[in-house]
Amino acid sequence: MQSVRAVVEASKSTSASVAALGPALSEVTEQILADVQSEQDPDQRGVTEILDSPKFDQTFFFTKLTDSGNPYSLATQKFRRAIKELIDGGWLDEPEDEGKLRLYRYIDTAGT
């Protein structure tokens, strides 16, 4: 019985420490964040959203501000939810509009 109590108490403290980290990110958000964090240039990291998408229900974006070539494509609602999660979670800054692009810069928390 003591072992069971110890396991229950350990799970409570683990749950509390996980909850203190904030809510879990969705799978799509985690993937975007992983792509953003994998970039090598810390001053240019972020997400570039391409405005005026050729498909009304799709958002095209890069996970690097200086990227070119083939962008990622995601259902607009999923993209908006993921970006909101990343902004609310303190990973990305509020967007900057630059013509036909919207830039979401990565907030580097390592230096703070």
Order of alpha helices (4+ residues) and beta strands (2+ residues): alpha-alpha-beta-beta-beta-alpha-beta-beta
